[in-house]
Amino acid sequence: MIYWNADLAAKIACSSEDMKILPSYIDYLVDSAKKIAQGVMLPDSEQLSSEKDDFFRYGLLLVSEGLSGEILEEILAVLLYVSKVEGIEFLKQCVAAEAILSIANGEDEEIMIRKLLPYCGIDAALDTVAQRKSEHAD
């Protein structure tokens, strides 16, 4: 988990309209994590070179090098501190950092989702959890 301070918190300020893209971005990250866990996509493969999200791609490369735990978290925290982006783009980097840490720790889909949904805000998080439960009940 990335630890927050006032500087990082100020960089994530974005509108509720901007935040509406986060659930689909989280779905993308979770889907990528599933592909990695299933061996469909390897973090150091050619497939990764087509990844358009530079932050996510770099994090996956670090995972493929065997970095995990505190070292990986420290590197991702530094990347966030020096990031030049703000608003929704910075918030996406924060979500990607949490996803990368989940992948490195081998966490399952449900744990990963529970860690990422709070970035969407409480209403979106609750709605997404309820939707997922109803989909699994069908």
C-alpha positions as CSV (number, residue, x, y, z in Angstrom):
1,M,0.0,0.0,0.0
2,I,1.3,3.4,-1.0
3,Y,1.4,5.8,2.0
4,W,-0.1,9.2,1.4
5,N,1.0,12.7,2.3
6,A,-0.3,16.1,1.5
7,D,1.7,16.4,-1.7
8,L,0.4,13.2,-3.2
9,A,-3.2,13.9,-2.0
10,A,-3.2,17.2,-3.7
11,K,-2.1,15.7,-7.0
12,I,-5.2,13.3,-7.1
13,A,-7.8,16.1,-7.0
14,C,-10.2,15.4,-9.9
15,S,-13.8,15.8,-10.7
16,S,-16.5,13.2,-10.0
17,E,-17.0,13.1,-13.7
18,D,-13.4,12.2,-14.3
19,M,-13.6,9.5,-11.6
20,K,-16.3,7.7,-13.6
21,I,-13.6,6.1,-15.8
22,L,-12.0,4.4,-12.8
23,P,-14.3,1.3,-12.7
24,S,-13.5,0.4,-16.3
25,Y,-9.8,1.1,-15.7
26,I,-9.9,-1.2,-12.7
27,D,-11.6,-3.9,-14.8
28,Y,-8.7,-3.6,-17.3
29,L,-6.1,-3.9,-14.5
30,V,-7.8,-6.9,-13.0
31,D,-8.2,-8.6,-16.4
32,S,-4.5,-8.0,-17.0
33,A,-3.7,-9.6,-13.6
34,K,-5.8,-12.6,-14.5
35,K,-4.0,-13.1,-17.8
36,I,-0.7,-12.9,-16.0
37,A,-1.8,-15.4,-13.3
38,Q,-3.0,-17.8,-16.1
39,G,0.2,-17.4,-18.0
40,V,-1.6,-15.9,-21.0
41,M,0.4,-12.7,-20.7
42,L,3.9,-12.7,-19.3
43,P,5.1,-9.4,-17.7
44,D,8.3,-9.5,-19.7
45,S,6.9,-10.6,-23.0
46,E,6.4,-8.9,-26.3
47,Q,2.7,-8.5,-25.4
48,L,3.7,-6.1,-22.7
49,S,5.5,-3.8,-25.2
50,S,2.1,-2.9,-26.6
51,E,0.9,-1.8,-23.2
52,K,0.0,1.9,-23.6
53,D,0.0,2.7,-19.9
54,D,3.7,3.4,-19.2
55,F,3.4,3.4,-15.4
56,F,1.6,0.0,-15.5
57,R,4.1,-1.4,-18.0
58,Y,7.1,-0.3,-16.0
59,G,5.6,-1.8,-12.8
60,L,5.0,-5.1,-14.5
61,L,8.6,-5.2,-15.8
62,L,9.7,-4.7,-12.2
63,V,7.5,-7.6,-11.1
64,S,8.9,-9.8,-13.9
65,E,12.4,-9.0,-12.6
66,G,11.4,-10.6,-9.3
67,L,11.1,-7.4,-7.3
68,S,8.4,-7.6,-4.7
69,G,7.5,-6.4,-1.3
70,E,9.2,-3.3,0.2
71,I,11.6,-2.7,-2.7
72,L,8.8,-2.7,-5.3
73,E,6.7,-0.5,-3.1
74,E,9.5,2.0,-2.6
75,I,10.2,2.2,-6.3
76,L,6.5,2.8,-7.1
77,A,6.2,5.4,-4.4
78,V,9.2,7.3,-5.8
79,L,7.6,7.1,-9.3
80,L,4.4,8.6,-7.8
81,Y,6.3,11.4,-6.0
82,V,8.2,12.5,-9.1
83,S,5.2,12.1,-11.5
84,K,4.4,15.2,-13.5
85,V,0.8,14.3,-14.1
86,E,-2.1,15.4,-11.9
87,G,-5.8,14.8,-11.6
88,I,-7.3,11.7,-13.1
89,E,-4.1,10.6,-14.8
90,F,-2.3,10.7,-11.4
91,L,-5.1,8.9,-9.8
92,K,-4.8,6.2,-12.5
93,Q,-1.1,5.9,-11.6
94,C,-2.0,5.4,-8.0
95,V,-4.5,2.7,-8.8
96,A,-2.0,1.0,-11.2
97,A,0.6,1.0,-8.3
98,E,-1.8,-0.8,-6.0
99,A,-2.6,-3.3,-8.8
100,I,1.1,-3.9,-9.4
101,L,1.6,-4.6,-5.8
102,S,-1.3,-7.0,-5.8
103,I,0.1,-8.8,-8.8
104,A,3.5,-9.1,-7.2
105,N,2.0,-10.4,-4.0
106,G,-0.1,-13.0,-5.9
107,E,-3.3,-11.7,-4.5
108,D,-6.5,-13.1,-6.0
109,E,-9.0,-11.1,-8.0
110,E,-11.4,-10.4,-5.1
111,I,-8.6,-9.0,-2.9
112,M,-7.3,-6.9,-5.7
113,I,-10.7,-5.5,-6.5
114,R,-11.3,-4.7,-2.8
115,K,-8.0,-2.8,-2.7
116,L,-8.7,-0.8,-5.9
117,L,-12.4,0.1,-5.6
118,P,-11.9,2.6,-2.8
119,Y,-10.2,4.9,-5.3
120,C,-13.5,5.2,-7.1
121,G,-15.3,6.7,-4.0
122,I,-17.7,4.9,-1.6
123,D,-20.7,5.1,-3.9
124,A,-19.0,3.6,-6.9
125,A,-17.3,1.0,-4.8
126,L,-20.5,-0.2,-3.2
127,D,-22.3,-0.2,-6.6
128,T,-19.5,-2.2,-8.2
129,V,-19.4,-4.8,-5.3
130,A,-23.2,-5.2,-5.5
131,Q,-23.1,-5.6,-9.3
132,R,-20.3,-8.2,-9.1
133,K,-22.3,-10.1,-6.5
134,S,-25.4,-10.2,-8.6
135,E,-23.3,-11.3,-11.7
136,H,-21.8,-14.2,-9.7
137,A,-25.3,-15.2,-8.3
138,D,-26.6,-15.6,-11.9
